[in-house]
């Protein structure tokens, strides 16, 4: 009964602490941002005449792509935090289960 209570407590703790860290669910669809950056690059490239203007257009394209990469990194950070919390509670649950199991086996051996 103690082991079951420990497992229920770990599950409850996981759900309470994971709700604020749960990924937003919008991750994985960055194609729209990349397409928008490519379309802006194409439009700007047509109006660039000469190397200095082309360098400016390339800089704008790089900035647009960096904005997309920033979103990707943010999503990955959210997912990594959620996975870390899951592993923490899994490890704590297994550790507690092993401790309670060993304590029960020790008690049974001592009583026998």
Rosetta constraint file for C-alpha pairs under 8 A:
AtomPair CA 1 CA 5 HARMONIC 6.19 0.50
AtomPair CA 2 CA 6 HARMONIC 6.12 0.50
AtomPair CA 2 CA 100 HARMONIC 7.42 0.50
AtomPair CA 3 CA 7 HARMONIC 6.19 0.50
AtomPair CA 3 CA 96 HARMONIC 7.88 0.50
AtomPair CA 3 CA 97 HARMONIC 5.88 0.50
AtomPair CA 3 CA 100 HARMONIC 6.42 0.50
AtomPair CA 3 CA 101 HARMONIC 7.69 0.50
AtomPair CA 4 CA 8 HARMONIC 6.17 0.50
AtomPair CA 5 CA 9 HARMONIC 6.05 0.50
AtomPair CA 6 CA 10 HARMONIC 6.18 0.50
AtomPair CA 6 CA 93 HARMONIC 7.18 0.50
AtomPair CA 6 CA 96 HARMONIC 7.08 0.50
AtomPair CA 6 CA 97 HARMONIC 7.28 0.50
AtomPair CA 7 CA 11 HARMONIC 6.17 0.50
AtomPair CA 7 CA 93 HARMONIC 6.21 0.50
AtomPair CA 7 CA 97 HARMONIC 7.66 0.50
AtomPair CA 8 CA 12 HARMONIC 6.06 0.50
AtomPair CA 9 CA 13 HARMONIC 6.01 0.50
AtomPair CA 10 CA 14 HARMONIC 6.04 0.50
AtomPair CA 10 CA 89 HARMONIC 6.30 0.50
AtomPair CA 10 CA 90 HARMONIC 7.96 0.50
AtomPair CA 10 CA 92 HARMONIC 7.62 0.50
AtomPair CA 10 CA 93 HARMONIC 5.95 0.50
AtomPair CA 11 CA 15 HARMONIC 6.35 0.50
AtomPair CA 11 CA 89 HARMONIC 7.81 0.50
AtomPair CA 12 CA 16 HARMONIC 6.17 0.50
AtomPair CA 13 CA 17 HARMONIC 6.04 0.50
AtomPair CA 13 CA 89 HARMONIC 7.86 0.50
AtomPair CA 14 CA 18 HARMONIC 5.68 0.50
AtomPair CA 14 CA 85 HARMONIC 7.49 0.50
AtomPair CA 14 CA 86 HARMONIC 7.02 0.50
AtomPair CA 14 CA 89 HARMONIC 6.25 0.50
AtomPair CA 15 CA 19 HARMONIC 6.15 0.50
AtomPair CA 17 CA 21 HARMONIC 7.40 0.50
AtomPair CA 18 CA 22 HARMONIC 5.76 0.50
AtomPair CA 18 CA 82 HARMONIC 6.69 0.50
AtomPair CA 18 CA 85 HARMONIC 7.00 0.50
AtomPair CA 18 CA 86 HARMONIC 8.00 0.50
AtomPair CA 21 CA 78 HARMONIC 6.66 0.50
AtomPair CA 21 CA 81 HARMONIC 6.83 0.50
AtomPair CA 21 CA 82 HARMONIC 5.84 0.50
AtomPair CA 22 CA 78 HARMONIC 7.15 0.50
AtomPair CA 22 CA 79 HARMONIC 7.59 0.50
AtomPair CA 22 CA 82 HARMONIC 6.10 0.50
AtomPair CA 23 CA 27 HARMONIC 7.91 0.50
AtomPair CA 23 CA 75 HARMONIC 7.22 0.50
AtomPair CA 23 CA 78 HARMONIC 5.51 0.50
AtomPair CA 23 CA 79 HARMONIC 5.87 0.50
AtomPair CA 23 CA 82 HARMONIC 7.26 0.50
AtomPair CA 27 CA 72 HARMONIC 7.33 0.50
AtomPair CA 27 CA 75 HARMONIC 5.75 0.50
AtomPair CA 28 CA 72 HARMONIC 7.84 0.50
AtomPair CA 30 CA 34 HARMONIC 6.41 0.50
AtomPair CA 30 CA 68 HARMONIC 6.84 0.50
AtomPair CA 30 CA 72 HARMONIC 7.55 0.50
AtomPair CA 31 CA 35 HARMONIC 5.93 0.50
AtomPair CA 32 CA 36 HARMONIC 6.06 0.50
AtomPair CA 33 CA 37 HARMONIC 6.21 0.50
AtomPair CA 33 CA 65 HARMONIC 7.89 0.50
AtomPair CA 33 CA 68 HARMONIC 6.02 0.50
AtomPair CA 34 CA 38 HARMONIC 6.17 0.50
AtomPair CA 34 CA 65 HARMONIC 6.62 0.50
AtomPair CA 34 CA 68 HARMONIC 6.81 0.50
AtomPair CA 35 CA 39 HARMONIC 6.07 0.50
AtomPair CA 36 CA 40 HARMONIC 6.16 0.50
AtomPair CA 37 CA 41 HARMONIC 6.11 0.50
AtomPair CA 37 CA 61 HARMONIC 6.25 0.50
AtomPair CA 37 CA 64 HARMONIC 5.50 0.50
AtomPair CA 37 CA 65 HARMONIC 6.44 0.50
AtomPair CA 38 CA 42 HARMONIC 6.19 0.50
AtomPair CA 38 CA 61 HARMONIC 7.40 0.50
AtomPair CA 39 CA 43 HARMONIC 6.27 0.50
AtomPair CA 40 CA 44 HARMONIC 6.08 0.50
AtomPair CA 40 CA 61 HARMONIC 7.55 0.50
AtomPair CA 41 CA 45 HARMONIC 5.82 0.50
AtomPair CA 41 CA 57 HARMONIC 6.79 0.50
AtomPair CA 41 CA 58 HARMONIC 7.56 0.50
AtomPair CA 41 CA 60 HARMONIC 7.69 0.50
AtomPair CA 41 CA 61 HARMONIC 5.71 0.50
AtomPair CA 42 CA 46 HARMONIC 6.44 0.50
AtomPair CA 43 CA 47 HARMONIC 7.08 0.50
AtomPair CA 44 CA 48 HARMONIC 6.45 0.50
AtomPair CA 44 CA 57 HARMONIC 6.23 0.50
AtomPair CA 45 CA 54 HARMONIC 6.80 0.50
AtomPair CA 45 CA 57 HARMONIC 6.39 0.50
AtomPair CA 48 CA 53 HARMONIC 5.22 0.50
AtomPair CA 48 CA 54 HARMONIC 5.55 0.50
AtomPair CA 48 CA 57 HARMONIC 7.34 0.50
AtomPair CA 49 CA 53 HARMONIC 6.08 0.50
AtomPair CA 49 CA 54 HARMONIC 6.97 0.50
AtomPair CA 50 CA 54 HARMONIC 6.24 0.50
AtomPair CA 51 CA 55 HARMONIC 6.09 0.50
AtomPair CA 52 CA 56 HARMONIC 6.47 0.50
AtomPair CA 53 CA 57 HARMONIC 6.30 0.50
AtomPair CA 54 CA 58 HARMONIC 6.12 0.50
AtomPair CA 55 CA 59 HARMONIC 6.19 0.50
AtomPair CA 56 CA 60 HARMONIC 6.32 0.50
AtomPair CA 57 CA 61 HARMONIC 6.26 0.50
AtomPair CA 58 CA 62 HARMONIC 6.14 0.50
AtomPair CA 59 CA 63 HARMONIC 6.21 0.50
AtomPair CA 60 CA 64 HARMONIC 6.22 0.50
AtomPair CA 61 CA 65 HARMONIC 6.21 0.50
AtomPair CA 62 CA 66 HARMONIC 6.05 0.50
AtomPair CA 63 CA 67 HARMONIC 6.33 0.50
AtomPair CA 64 CA 68 HARMONIC 6.73 0.50
AtomPair CA 65 CA 69 HARMONIC 6.25 0.50
AtomPair CA 66 CA 70 HARMONIC 6.04 0.50
AtomPair CA 67 CA 71 HARMONIC 6.52 0.50
AtomPair CA 68 CA 72 HARMONIC 6.39 0.50
AtomPair CA 69 CA 73 HARMONIC 6.14 0.50
AtomPair CA 70 CA 74 HARMONIC 6.17 0.50
AtomPair CA 71 CA 75 HARMONIC 6.24 0.50
AtomPair CA 72 CA 76 HARMONIC 6.18 0.50
AtomPair CA 73 CA 77 HARMONIC 6.10 0.50
AtomPair CA 74 CA 78 HARMONIC 6.37 0.50
AtomPair CA 75 CA 79 HARMONIC 6.30 0.50
AtomPair CA 76 CA 80 HARMONIC 6.03 0.50
AtomPair CA 77 CA 81 HARMONIC 6.17 0.50
AtomPair CA 78 CA 82 HARMONIC 6.28 0.50
AtomPair CA 79 CA 83 HARMONIC 6.16 0.50
AtomPair CA 80 CA 84 HARMONIC 6.05 0.50
AtomPair CA 81 CA 85 HARMONIC 6.24 0.50
AtomPair CA 82 CA 86 HARMONIC 6.25 0.50
AtomPair CA 83 CA 87 HARMONIC 6.18 0.50
AtomPair CA 84 CA 88 HARMONIC 6.11 0.50
AtomPair CA 85 CA 89 HARMONIC 6.31 0.50
AtomPair CA 86 CA 90 HARMONIC 6.08 0.50
AtomPair CA 87 CA 91 HARMONIC 5.95 0.50
AtomPair CA 88 CA 92 HARMONIC 6.08 0.50
AtomPair CA 89 CA 93 HARMONIC 5.85 0.50
AtomPair CA 90 CA 94 HARMONIC 6.14 0.50
AtomPair CA 91 CA 95 HARMONIC 5.98 0.50
AtomPair CA 92 CA 96 HARMONIC 6.05 0.50
AtomPair CA 93 CA 97 HARMONIC 6.08 0.50
AtomPair CA 94 CA 98 HARMONIC 6.14 0.50
AtomPair CA 95 CA 99 HARMONIC 6.21 0.50
AtomPair CA 96 CA 100 HARMONIC 6.12 0.50
AtomPair CA 97 CA 101 HARMONIC 5.98 0.50
AtomPair CA 98 CA 102 HARMONIC 5.99 0.50
AtomPair CA 99 CA 103 HARMONIC 6.03 0.50
AtomPair CA 100 CA 104 HARMONIC 6.09 0.50
AtomPair CA 101 CA 105 HARMONIC 6.19 0.50
AtomPair CA 102 CA 106 HARMONIC 6.01 0.50
AtomPair CA 103 CA 107 HARMONIC 6.07 0.50
AtomPair CA 104 CA 108 HARMONIC 6.09 0.50
AtomPair CA 105 CA 109 HARMONIC 6.08 0.50
AtomPair CA 106 CA 110 HARMONIC 6.09 0.50
AtomPair CA 107 CA 111 HARMONIC 6.11 0.50
AtomPair CA 108 CA 112 HARMONIC 6.19 0.50
